Amino acid sequence: MKKPWKKMPPREKLVAGGAGTLTDTELLAIFLRTGARGVHVMTLAQQLLEEFGSLHRLMTADKDAFLRVKGVGVAKYAQLNAIAELGRRFFTCADSVKQAMQSPGDMVNFLHSKLAHREREIFMVVFFDNQHRVIHTSEMFAGTIASVEVHPREIVREALKQNAAAIILAHNHPSGISAPSMADRDVTQQVNDCCKLFNIRVLDHIVIGQGEYVSFAEKGWL
């Protein structure tokens, strides 16, 4: 069956087929609204994606890097920066957090919105009740660009304070590469061992990179 919206302009395509039908270029063009002198907005969107290498790098670029691109200025930087912040706030509002366990993909999206843009390693814990509903989230430990020190006892203490039955661990790799280190695997085991003493389940440890992630549960490591 033909999909007539495929060749429509981005806005019309979104209305006819849904936002999920748009390419990164088309979605970006909607937010840019206009092109530059002599440059169509779709061309400008494509140029920006090629310049930064990915949508994530574009949306997290600092002002100086953004303004070095010909044809854009402070207004477009402000537009995209505001959109990125709006997305982060959406995923951290109470309703979004409570819905985050509807599927593994939702949880990854939530964690990605919280951690992928951070310049240092942040170790976060999501706490659940016995029906696996989110009751609390906490950025428990902050580290350097390459490591973070994690204290399992502090995680257990917070879980008991929240009366949590289960937790998900998460941290980011500012390098963008989500492959867990041996230290990541060791600390996961330590936290898991401590939690077992208090009948608290570690459901997963998710390592967030740039546009990628690794789930310990999916790998069968928990």
N, C-alpha and C positions, 0 to 999 in steps of 0.2 A: 504493500500500500504506500502510495506516494505521500510525502510529508511536505505540503506546500510552503510551510514556513522556513524550509531550509535555506532558500535564497533571499529571504526577507532581510531588510536592514535590522541591526541588533535590537532596537526597542520593539519593533513589530514582531520579531522572532520570539522575543521573551514573552510577550503577551500571548502569542499563538501557541507556542510550544513549551513554555516554562523556562525559568532561569537556567536549569540544568542543560538545556540544549545549546547554550552559548559557549563558544570557545573562549579562552582567556583573552584573546585579542578583542573579541566582540564585547565581552563584559567590561573590559578596561575602557573601551571606546565610549560606552554608555556613561561611565563616571567622568571621563575627560570632557565629555559634552561637545567640545569643539577641537579642531585641529590647530595647526600653526599657519603662519603666512605661506600660502601655496602648498600646504600639506594637509591632506584629508585626515580626519580624525582616526580612521581605521589604519592609515599608514603610520600616523604618529604612535598609535597604540602598539603596533607591531615593532616599530623602531625602539620603543622603550623596553619592550620585552627582550628584544635581541641585545640591547645595550647592557641590561642587568642580568640576563641569563635565565631569569625565572620570575614568575609573579611574586613569589615570596621575597626575593631579593629586592625587587622594585618597591614593594610595599613597606619594606623595613629599611630602605636606603635613607641615609641622612641628607639633610638639606643641601649641603655642598655638592655631594655626588649627584643629586637629582638636578640641580641647577646647571651643572656642566653640560647637560644634554641640550643641544640646539633645539629651539622651538618651544621650550617649556619655561615656566617661571614660577614665582612664588605662589600665584593663585592656584595653579595645578598641583603644586607640591602640597598646599594646604588642603585641597580637595581630597587627594589620595591619603594623606596622613589622617584626616578626619574619618575617612571611611574605614581605614585599618583600625583606628581606635574604637569606632562604633562596633565593629565586628568583635573586638576583644571584650567590650563591655556587654555585648549581647550574650556571649558565652559564659560570662561570669555573673550574670544576674541570677537571682535565686531560682526562678522558674527553669532556666536553662540547665543549671547545675542539677536540679532535681530530676530532670528528664535525661540526664547524661548517660544513664545505664539502660536506656531502651534498646541499645544495640552496642556492640563493641566499637563500631565505627563512630557512633556519637561520642563515646568516651575519648577516643583518639582525637577527634576534632576539638573537643573541649580542652584536652591537655595541650594540643598543638597551639591553640589560641592563647593559652597561658604561658607556654614555655619556649616556643620555637624562636621568638624574636629576642630572647634574653641574651645578653653578651657574656654572662657568667653562668656557671652551672647552678641550677636551683633544684633542690630535692623536695618534691611535693608528695603529700599523702592525701588520698581521698578516703573518707570514713563512711561506712555503710551500716545500716541496722540489719536485723536478722532476715529482712525481706529484700535485702540488697538495694535499698533506697538510700540515696546520698543524704547524709545528715551533716557533713562538715567537710571542708577542704582546708588544707593548711600548707603553706610554703615553709617547711620546717627547717631547712638548712640551706645556706647560700655559700658558694665556694668561689673558686677562681675560674679562669677561662678553660682550665683543663681538668679540674677535680673539685670534689665537694666531700667534706667529712660528715659522715652519717653516724648518729648514735641510736642504735636499736632501742635502748631503754627509754629514750625520750619519745619514740614512736609508740611504744607500748603504753607509756604513761598517758599520752594524749588519747590513745584509743580507749583506755579505761575511763578517762575523764568524759569522753563523748558517749560512753556506753556502746561502743561500736562492736559489731559482731564480725566485721570483715573490713579489709582495707585494700586499696590499690596503691602501689608505689609508682612514682614517676619522676624522671629527671631528664634534663635536656643535655645535648652535646652541642655547644656553640660552634664546633667545627662543621656541623651540618651532617656528619656521618653518624648514623644511629647505632652502628654495631657495638654491642656491649663489650666492655673491657673485662678482664679477669677480676678486677676490683669490684666491678658492678655485680658480677655473679656471686662473689664472696659476700658482699654486704647484703644481697638479697637472701642468701642462705642464713646469715646471722639474724636478720630481722624475722625471717620465717621461723627459725628455731625459738626465738624469744616469744613470738606471738603464740606459738603452739602451747606454751606453758599456761596461757590464759584463755585458751580456746578461741583465739582470734584467727580468722583465716586470712592469709595473704592471697588474694585472687589473682593478682598479676603485678608485674613490674614492667612498665612501658617506658622505653627510651625514645625520646623525641629528637629527630634531626630536622633538617630543612626539607620538607616535602616527603619525609619518610619516617618510619618508626620501626622498632622491634618490640614485640610482645613476648615476654618470658612464657606466658601461658600458651600462646600459639606455638611456641617452639618446644613445648613439653618440658620446660625447665623447672616447673613448679608442680 
